[in-house]
């Protein structure tokens, strides 16, 4: 056989393989955006939700993770980039600010959110039952739980008079909500309020120095995506400086925090993942009603309470959903 004929046959044989490779569709890409630090348990919960819908990361879907380390100012540019790249879905679990930034960036790409406030009041959807646009997701009712969490802290530390409320000014929606509800609720039960700001790990350290200097009796840590991801830092600092603190997540109590009262965040991330998977399968956000969290828990770390010299009353113990010893 002549060399030219051999090369011609070889090229013809390779063509079907090349055509097959070209026709194989690329895996859909999910833009996952979280304003906190990388959080393995919550990311795993999101993937579990995807699995329930038949999607496995690396096999039939790609998840492009973005952990912003509290840098909320990066959200608009990041959302614009995801839209430019035409990702299949944008997922923003646990973040009012991220959901609002995503909505401002696109009316076409589906968005699945997790927000602490009423998404109708935030302007994300037309109604819970019929979202009506390109967004749907989970409302984990953080605002409704905030005042009760303060009351539980007061019950656990009844001698407290001066309480600090730590907020993240970079997270504008969450901070506005905390400063709208918590100071008045604190004063109503006889507490003096001091508001302290922190937006970085260094500022969190500095905040505890201020707490000690000002002889604050207890600390209320406002709900915030970045704060939630820094739970080990908070628990360590609170233990070192012997400051009773309340957190917006169960996970913070697991790593040594005193007390938490909030929705089940792991389950919420799973639900966001499941909705994301349903949309990848063809469901439209407009047809998926906004879900509301139904799992809430009072969690108390008894070891931490004893280390702080606090007595947990039988009444409070009886109402706790989980006691860590």
ZATOR-650019 format. One record per residue (C-alpha): residue in three letters; z, y, x. Coordinates in pm, 1 decimal. Example, Ala and Ser with C-alpha at 12.3 -4.5 7.8 and 13.67 -1.06 7.14 Angstrom:
REM residues 2
+--------+----------+----------+----------+
! residu !       pz !       py !       px !
+--------+----------+----------+----------+
!    ALA !    780.0 !   -450.0 !   1230.0 !
!    SER !    714.0 !   -106.0 !   1367.0 !
+--------+----------+----------+----------+
END
This chain:
REM residues 325
+--------+----------+----------+----------+
! residu !       pz !       py !       px !
+--------+----------+----------+----------+
!    UNK !      0.0 !      0.0 !      0.0 !
!    UNK !    -86.3 !    342.7 !    130.0 !
!    UNK !    193.2 !    580.9 !    215.2 !
!    UNK !     76.1 !    839.5 !    -39.6 !
!    UNK !     70.0 !    583.0 !   -322.2 !
!    UNK !    415.6 !    455.8 !   -225.0 !
!    UNK !    564.6 !    808.0 !   -236.9 !
!    UNK !    397.1 !    870.3 !   -572.8 !
!    UNK !    549.6 !    553.6 !   -721.8 !
!    UNK !    888.9 !    638.3 !   -570.7 !
!    UNK !    880.0 !    984.2 !   -728.1 !
!    UNK !    784.7 !    841.3 !  -1066.0 !
!    UNK !   1073.8 !    596.1 !  -1052.8 !
!    UNK !   1318.6 !    874.6 !   -973.5 !
!    UNK !   1199.6 !   1101.8 !  -1254.8 !
!    UNK !   1380.4 !    922.5 !  -1540.8 !
!    UNK !   1706.6 !    937.8 !  -1345.3 !
!    UNK !   1660.9 !   1308.9 !  -1277.8 !
!    UNK !   1571.2 !   1374.3 !  -1641.0 !
!    UNK !   1875.8 !   1178.7 !  -1755.6 !
!    UNK !   2103.6 !   1380.1 !  -1527.4 !
!    UNK !   1952.9 !   1705.7 !  -1654.1 !
!    UNK !   1994.0 !   1604.8 !  -2019.6 !
!    UNK !   2359.7 !   1502.3 !  -1981.9 !
!    UNK !   2557.6 !   1778.8 !  -2150.7 !
!    UNK !   2818.2 !   1965.9 !  -1949.5 !
!    UNK !   3179.7 !   1921.0 !  -2055.8 !
!    UNK !   3315.2 !   2200.3 !  -2277.1 !
!    UNK !   3549.8 !   2440.7 !  -2102.6 !
!    UNK !   3876.5 !   2563.0 !  -2253.7 !
!    UNK !   4015.1 !   2890.6 !  -2125.3 !
!    UNK !   4393.7 !   2838.2 !  -2124.8 !
!    UNK !   4581.9 !   3166.3 !  -2078.7 !
!    UNK !   4956.7 !   3200.9 !  -2029.4 !
!    UNK !   5131.8 !   3510.9 !  -1899.0 !
!    UNK !   5410.3 !   3313.4 !  -1733.7 !
!    UNK !   5435.8 !   3095.4 !  -1425.5 !
!    UNK !   5281.7 !   2749.3 !  -1408.2 !
!    UNK !   5479.8 !   2525.0 !  -1642.3 !
!    UNK !   5406.9 !   2152.6 !  -1611.5 !
!    UNK !   5594.7 !   2028.5 !  -1924.8 !
!    UNK !   5426.3 !   2281.2 !  -2152.8 !
!    UNK !   5082.3 !   2218.9 !  -2002.0 !
!    UNK !   5138.1 !   1845.8 !  -2053.5 !
!    UNK !   5224.3 !   1909.8 !  -2418.7 !
!    UNK !   4899.3 !   2103.2 !  -2461.8 !
!    UNK !   4703.4 !   1813.3 !  -2310.8 !
!    UNK !   4884.1 !   1571.5 !  -2541.4 !
!    UNK !   4753.6 !   1769.5 !  -2838.6 !
!    UNK !   4401.5 !   1753.9 !  -2696.5 !
!    UNK !   4438.5 !   1377.0 !  -2655.5 !
!    UNK !   4531.9 !   1343.5 !  -3021.8 !
!    UNK !   4195.6 !   1498.4 !  -3106.9 !
!    UNK !   4012.5 !   1261.1 !  -2871.5 !
!    UNK !   3980.4 !   1485.1 !  -2565.9 !
!    UNK !   4098.3 !   1391.2 !  -2217.8 !
!    UNK !   4098.3 !   1652.9 !  -1942.8 !
!    UNK !   3850.1 !   1562.2 !  -1671.4 !
!    UNK !   3671.5 !   1302.7 !  -1885.6 !
!    UNK !   3520.7 !   1493.0 !  -2177.5 !
!    UNK !   3672.9 !   1840.1 !  -2147.4 !
!    UNK !   3765.4 !   2086.8 !  -1872.5 !
!    UNK !   4073.1 !   2307.4 !  -1899.0 !
!    UNK !   4058.8 !   2629.0 !  -1697.6 !
!    UNK !   4425.8 !   2725.6 !  -1654.5 !
!    UNK !   4529.8 !   3085.9 !  -1600.0 !
!    UNK !   4901.6 !   3148.7 !  -1530.5 !
!    UNK !   4944.6 !   3522.9 !  -1487.7 !
!    UNK !   5297.5 !   3531.4 !  -1338.3 !
!    UNK !   5400.2 !   3812.6 !  -1573.0 !
!    UNK !   5101.8 !   4034.0 !  -1490.2 !
!    UNK !   5011.3 !   4126.3 !  -1846.3 !
!    UNK !   4779.7 !   4402.3 !  -1724.6 !
!    UNK !   4536.5 !   4131.1 !  -1610.7 !
!    UNK !   4478.4 !   4009.2 !  -1966.2 !
!    UNK !   4185.3 !   4236.0 !  -2068.5 !
!    UNK !   3979.5 !   4161.1 !  -1755.5 !
!    UNK !   4055.5 !   3789.3 !  -1776.5 !
!    UNK !   3952.1 !   3769.7 !  -2140.5 !
!    UNK !   3632.4 !   3959.0 !  -2064.0 !
!    UNK !   3554.2 !   3707.3 !  -1789.6 !
!    UNK !   3613.9 !   3408.8 !  -2018.9 !
!    UNK !   3385.2 !   3561.7 !  -2279.0 !
!    UNK !   3119.2 !   3629.7 !  -2014.2 !
!    UNK !   3137.9 !   3265.8 !  -1907.6 !
!    UNK !   3110.1 !   3154.8 !  -2271.1 !
!    UNK !   3398.1 !   2911.1 !  -2269.1 !
!    UNK !   3413.6 !   2683.9 !  -2573.6 !
!    UNK !   3763.6 !   2787.2 !  -2686.3 !
!    UNK !   4030.1 !   3031.4 !  -2568.7 !
!    UNK !   4385.8 !   2896.9 !  -2606.2 !
!    UNK !   4678.5 !   3138.8 !  -2583.4 !
!    UNK !   4996.5 !   2943.0 !  -2658.1 !
!    UNK !   5317.5 !   3147.6 !  -2672.0 !
!    UNK !   5188.2 !   3498.2 !  -2634.3 !
!    UNK !   5139.2 !   3783.0 !  -2883.3 !
!    UNK !   4991.1 !   4000.7 !  -2609.4 !
!    UNK !   4746.4 !   3732.8 !  -2495.0 !
!    UNK !   4631.5 !   3662.4 !  -2849.9 !
!    UNK !   4570.5 !   4031.5 !  -2915.7 !
!    UNK !   4377.9 !   4066.3 !  -2588.2 !
!    UNK !   4162.6 !   3765.9 !  -2678.0 !
!    UNK !   4089.0 !   3905.5 !  -3023.4 !
!    UNK !   3983.0 !   4237.7 !  -2871.1 !
!    UNK !   3746.4 !   4057.8 !  -2634.2 !
!    UNK !   3544.2 !   3846.4 !  -2877.0 !
!    UNK !   3460.0 !   3785.7 !  -3241.3 !
!    UNK !   3251.5 !   3478.0 !  -3161.6 !
!    UNK !   3445.1 !   3241.0 !  -2934.2 !
!    UNK !   3716.7 !   3045.3 !  -3121.1 !
!    UNK !   4073.9 !   3138.7 !  -3029.4 !
!    UNK !   4383.7 !   2926.2 !  -3086.8 !
!    UNK !   4709.2 !   3119.0 !  -3049.2 !
!    UNK !   5083.9 !   3066.5 !  -3050.0 !
!    UNK !   5264.6 !   3385.7 !  -3154.5 !
!    UNK !   5624.6 !   3473.2 !  -3230.6 !
!    UNK !   5548.3 !   3738.0 !  -3492.4 !
!    UNK !   5364.9 !   3717.7 !  -3823.5 !
!    UNK !   4996.2 !   3690.6 !  -3721.9 !
!    UNK !   4892.1 !   3875.9 !  -4037.3 !
!    UNK !   5108.0 !   4175.9 !  -3941.6 !
!    UNK !   4971.6 !   4154.2 !  -3588.3 !
!    UNK !   4619.6 !   4181.1 !  -3730.7 !
!    UNK !   4507.1 !   3846.0 !  -3591.2 !
!    UNK !   4419.9 !   3678.8 !  -3922.4 !
!    UNK !   4353.8 !   3780.9 !  -4281.9 !
!    UNK !   4608.5 !   3534.6 !  -4419.3 !
!    UNK !   4797.7 !   3225.3 !  -4309.3 !
!    UNK !   4612.8 !   2994.3 !  -4549.6 !
!    UNK !   4269.2 !   3141.7 !  -4483.3 !
!    UNK !   4252.2 !   3303.0 !  -4137.5 !
!    UNK !   3898.5 !   3417.7 !  -4208.8 !
!    UNK !   3774.6 !   3491.5 !  -3857.0 !
!    UNK !   3754.9 !   3327.3 !  -3516.4 !
!    UNK !   4132.5 !   3289.6 !  -3472.0 !
!    UNK !   4394.4 !   3044.7 !  -3591.8 !
!    UNK !   4703.8 !   2885.1 !  -3444.1 !
!    UNK !   5080.3 !   2858.9 !  -3469.7 !
!    UNK !   5347.2 !   3108.5 !  -3571.0 !
!    UNK !   5668.3 !   2994.4 !  -3401.9 !
!    UNK !   5884.4 !   3253.5 !  -3581.7 !
!    UNK !   6062.7 !   3388.0 !  -3273.7 !
!    UNK !   6142.8 !   3721.6 !  -3436.7 !
!    UNK !   6315.1 !   3563.0 !  -3733.6 !
!    UNK !   6536.8 !   3363.6 !  -3496.8 !
!    UNK !   6629.7 !   3649.0 !  -3261.2 !
!    UNK !   6912.7 !   3804.3 !  -3463.7 !
!    UNK !   7071.4 !   3464.4 !  -3532.9 !
!    UNK !   7056.8 !   3385.1 !  -3159.8 !
!    UNK !   7252.5 !   3703.4 !  -3092.0 !
!    UNK !   7513.5 !   3605.4 !  -3350.9 !
!    UNK !   7550.2 !   3262.1 !  -3191.3 !
!    UNK !   7608.3 !   3423.3 !  -2851.2 !
!    UNK !   7879.8 !   3641.8 !  -3001.7 !
!    UNK !   8039.9 !   3334.9 !  -3157.4 !
!    UNK !   8032.7 !   3152.3 !  -2824.0 !
!    UNK !   8168.2 !   3453.3 !  -2632.1 !
!    UNK !   8391.3 !   3621.7 !  -2892.8 !
!    UNK !   8567.3 !   3847.3 !  -2640.2 !
!    UNK !   8238.7 !   4007.2 !  -2532.4 !
!    UNK !   8217.6 !   4380.4 !  -2601.0 !
!    UNK !   7937.0 !   4499.7 !  -2374.7 !
!    UNK !   7614.0 !   4306.2 !  -2398.9 !
!    UNK !   7295.5 !   4359.2 !  -2201.9 !
!    UNK !   6955.8 !   4303.2 !  -2361.1 !
!    UNK !   6698.9 !   4212.9 !  -2096.4 !
!    UNK !   6337.8 !   4292.2 !  -2190.2 !
!    UNK !   6003.1 !   4279.8 !  -2012.4 !
!    UNK !   5832.8 !   4620.8 !  -2054.8 !
!    UNK !   5502.6 !   4471.4 !  -1935.8 !
!    UNK !   5500.5 !   4257.6 !  -2251.5 !
!    UNK !   5467.9 !   4546.5 !  -2494.9 !
!    UNK !   5463.5 !   4359.0 !  -2829.9 !
!    UNK !   5766.5 !   4141.9 !  -2744.8 !
!    UNK !   5964.1 !   4434.9 !  -2604.6 !
!    UNK !   5894.0 !   4655.3 !  -2905.9 !
!    UNK !   6010.3 !   4375.1 !  -3133.3 !
!    UNK !   6332.4 !   4313.5 !  -2938.0 !
!    UNK !   6422.4 !   4681.9 !  -2921.6 !
!    UNK !   6351.2 !   4718.6 !  -3291.7 !
!    UNK !   6580.0 !   4436.0 !  -3405.3 !
!    UNK !   6846.0 !   4347.2 !  -3147.7 !
!    UNK !   7032.9 !   4675.3 !  -3073.2 !
!    UNK !   7105.4 !   4742.8 !  -3441.2 !
!    UNK !   7210.9 !   4382.4 !  -3499.4 !
!    UNK !   7441.6 !   4399.6 !  -3197.8 !
!    UNK !   7608.5 !   4719.9 !  -3310.1 !
!    UNK !   7653.4 !   4573.2 !  -3659.8 !
!    UNK !   7883.9 !   4305.5 !  -3514.6 !
!    UNK !   8071.4 !   4548.1 !  -3292.5 !
!    UNK !   7884.2 !   4505.8 !  -2964.7 !
!    UNK !   7790.1 !   4783.2 !  -2723.7 !
!    UNK !   7430.3 !   4748.6 !  -2605.0 !
!    UNK !   7275.6 !   4818.1 !  -2267.2 !
!    UNK !   6898.3 !   4766.4 !  -2231.9 !
!    UNK !   6771.0 !   4649.6 !  -1891.9 !
!    UNK !   6406.7 !   4610.0 !  -1790.1 !
!    UNK !   6253.5 !   4344.3 !  -1565.0 !
!    UNK !   5888.2 !   4250.5 !  -1514.7 !
!    UNK !   5891.4 !   4055.2 !  -1186.5 !
!    UNK !   6106.2 !   3795.6 !  -1012.1 !
!    UNK !   6243.7 !   4069.2 !   -787.7 !
!    UNK !   6334.8 !   4286.1 !  -1085.8 !
!    UNK !   6511.6 !   3990.2 !  -1248.0 !
!    UNK !   6725.3 !   3961.4 !   -932.8 !
!    UNK !   6795.4 !   4334.6 !   -942.9 !
!    UNK !   6886.7 !   4314.6 !  -1312.3 !
!    UNK !   7171.7 !   4074.5 !  -1236.6 !
!    UNK !   7300.9 !   4308.3 !   -967.1 !
!    UNK !   7312.2 !   4579.7 !  -1234.0 !
!    UNK !   7488.2 !   4346.3 !  -1479.2 !
!    UNK !   7763.3 !   4275.9 !  -1227.7 !
!    UNK !   7799.7 !   4641.6 !  -1126.1 !
!    UNK !   7821.9 !   4754.3 !  -1489.5 !
!    UNK !   8062.9 !   4471.9 !  -1579.5 !
!    UNK !   7856.1 !   4345.6 !  -1869.8 !
!    UNK !   8026.7 !   4070.3 !  -2072.8 !
!    UNK !   7719.3 !   3874.6 !  -2183.5 !
!    UNK !   7342.2 !   3875.0 !  -2156.4 !
!    UNK !   7078.4 !   3840.7 !  -2425.9 !
!    UNK !   6741.5 !   3750.7 !  -2271.0 !
!    UNK !   6463.2 !   3860.7 !  -2503.9 !
!    UNK !   6185.3 !   3619.6 !  -2587.4 !
!    UNK !   5904.9 !   3660.0 !  -2336.7 !
!    UNK !   5646.7 !   3422.2 !  -2191.4 !
!    UNK !   5723.0 !   3522.7 !  -1833.4 !
!    UNK !   6099.8 !   3500.1 !  -1885.1 !
!    UNK !   6061.6 !   3151.8 !  -2032.0 !
!    UNK !   5873.8 !   3036.3 !  -1723.0 !
!    UNK !   6149.1 !   3178.9 !  -1496.8 !
!    UNK !   6425.8 !   2978.0 !  -1664.4 !
!    UNK !   6549.5 !   2815.5 !  -1341.4 !
!    UNK !   6586.9 !   3155.3 !  -1177.8 !
!    UNK !   6778.7 !   3289.5 !  -1478.2 !
!    UNK !   7010.0 !   2989.1 !  -1502.2 !
!    UNK !   7084.2 !   3002.6 !  -1129.4 !
!    UNK !   7158.1 !   3374.2 !  -1127.3 !
!    UNK !   7371.9 !   3353.9 !  -1441.5 !
!    UNK !   7577.9 !   3071.7 !  -1289.1 !
!    UNK !   7613.9 !   3250.9 !   -954.8 !
!    UNK !   7733.3 !   3574.0 !  -1117.1 !
!    UNK !   7926.6 !   3398.8 !  -1396.8 !
!    UNK !   7745.9 !   3576.7 !  -1678.1 !
!    UNK !   7720.9 !   3406.5 !  -2020.9 !
!    UNK !   7359.4 !   3426.0 !  -2132.2 !
!    UNK !   7148.5 !   3316.5 !  -2426.8 !
!    UNK !   6787.8 !   3206.9 !  -2390.7 !
!    UNK !   6483.8 !   3175.2 !  -2613.3 !
!    UNK !   6403.6 !   2817.8 !  -2513.3 !
!    UNK !   6567.7 !   2476.9 !  -2507.7 !
!    UNK !   6420.1 !   2416.2 !  -2161.6 !
!    UNK !   6635.9 !   2694.6 !  -2014.7 !
!    UNK !   6951.5 !   2517.6 !  -2129.7 !
!    UNK !   6830.1 !   2189.4 !  -1982.4 !
!    UNK !   6820.2 !   2349.0 !  -1635.7 !
!    UNK !   7170.7 !   2496.7 !  -1662.3 !
!    UNK !   7146.5 !   2787.5 !  -1906.1 !
!    UNK !   7442.6 !   2834.1 !  -2140.9 !
!    UNK !   7283.5 !   2839.8 !  -2484.4 !
!    UNK !   6945.9 !   2857.4 !  -2653.4 !
!    UNK !   6819.6 !   2882.4 !  -3006.7 !
!    UNK !   6451.4 !   2871.7 !  -3074.7 !
!    UNK !   6157.9 !   2670.9 !  -3197.6 !
!    UNK !   6052.6 !   2350.9 !  -3023.7 !
!    UNK !   5812.9 !   2502.5 !  -2770.6 !
!    UNK !   5688.1 !   2167.6 !  -2644.1 !
!    UNK !   5582.5 !   2075.4 !  -2996.5 !
!    UNK !   5423.6 !   2417.7 !  -3042.7 !
!    UNK !   5208.4 !   2373.6 !  -2730.2 !
!    UNK !   5108.0 !   2029.8 !  -2857.0 !
!    UNK !   4999.3 !   2180.6 !  -3188.1 !
!    UNK !   4791.3 !   2445.6 !  -3010.4 !
!    UNK !   4625.4 !   2167.2 !  -2811.5 !
!    UNK !   4556.7 !   1964.2 !  -3125.2 !
!    UNK !   4394.3 !   2261.0 !  -3301.9 !
!    UNK !   4188.5 !   2332.7 !  -2990.2 !
!    UNK !   4066.0 !   1973.5 !  -2995.8 !
!    UNK !   3975.8 !   1994.1 !  -3364.0 !
!    UNK !   3767.0 !   2303.7 !  -3297.6 !
!    UNK !   3586.9 !   2128.4 !  -3012.5 !
!    UNK !   3499.9 !   1854.0 !  -3263.7 !
!    UNK !   3339.7 !   2111.3 !  -3494.0 !
!    UNK !   3616.0 !   2258.4 !  -3709.8 !
!    UNK !   3604.9 !   2634.4 !  -3767.3 !
!    UNK !   3912.0 !   2852.0 !  -3705.1 !
!    UNK !   3854.5 !   3024.8 !  -4038.4 !
!    UNK !   3909.0 !   2691.0 !  -4215.4 !
!    UNK !   4224.5 !   2587.6 !  -4023.5 !
!    UNK !   4537.7 !   2741.0 !  -4180.0 !
!    UNK !   4791.1 !   2900.7 !  -3948.8 !
!    UNK !   5079.7 !   2658.9 !  -3900.1 !
!    UNK !   5443.4 !   2763.7 !  -3890.3 !
!    UNK !   5697.9 !   2591.7 !  -3671.3 !
!    UNK !   5951.8 !   2381.7 !  -3857.5 !
!    UNK !   6153.5 !   2246.0 !  -3563.9 !
!    UNK !   6440.0 !   2471.1 !  -3450.6 !
!    UNK !   6740.6 !   2383.4 !  -3242.4 !
!    UNK !   7074.2 !   2520.8 !  -3124.2 !
!    UNK !   7128.2 !   2379.2 !  -2776.1 !
!    UNK !   7450.3 !   2427.1 !  -2580.1 !
!    UNK !   7518.8 !   2329.2 !  -2221.1 !
!    UNK !   7883.2 !   2221.3 !  -2232.5 !
!    UNK !   7905.3 !   2187.6 !  -1854.1 !
!    UNK !   7795.9 !   2549.3 !  -1811.1 !
!    UNK !   8036.2 !   2665.4 !  -2082.2 !
!    UNK !   8328.4 !   2496.3 !  -1905.3 !
!    UNK !   8225.3 !   2645.1 !  -1571.4 !
!    UNK !   8234.9 !   2990.9 !  -1734.0 !
!    UNK !   8575.5 !   2922.8 !  -1888.7 !
!    UNK !   8437.6 !   2928.6 !  -2242.4 !
!    UNK !   8567.5 !   2716.4 !  -2527.0 !
!    UNK !   8303.0 !   2594.1 !  -2768.4 !
!    UNK !   8461.9 !   2582.4 !  -3113.1 !
!    UNK !   8439.7 !   2264.2 !  -3323.3 !
!    UNK !   8244.8 !   2463.2 !  -3582.6 !
!    UNK !   7977.8 !   2563.6 !  -3331.2 !
!    UNK !   7965.3 !   2214.1 !  -3181.2 !
!    UNK !   7910.4 !   2068.3 !  -3526.8 !
!    UNK !   7611.0 !   2297.0 !  -3584.0 !
!    UNK !   7454.3 !   2236.0 !  -3242.9 !
!    UNK !   7145.2 !   2018.6 !  -3253.1 !
!    UNK !   7201.4 !   1913.3 !  -2893.9 !
!    UNK !   7492.1 !   1936.7 !  -2652.3 !
!    UNK !   7418.6 !   1887.0 !  -2284.3 !
!    UNK !   7706.0 !   1756.2 !  -2071.8 !
+--------+----------+----------+----------+
END
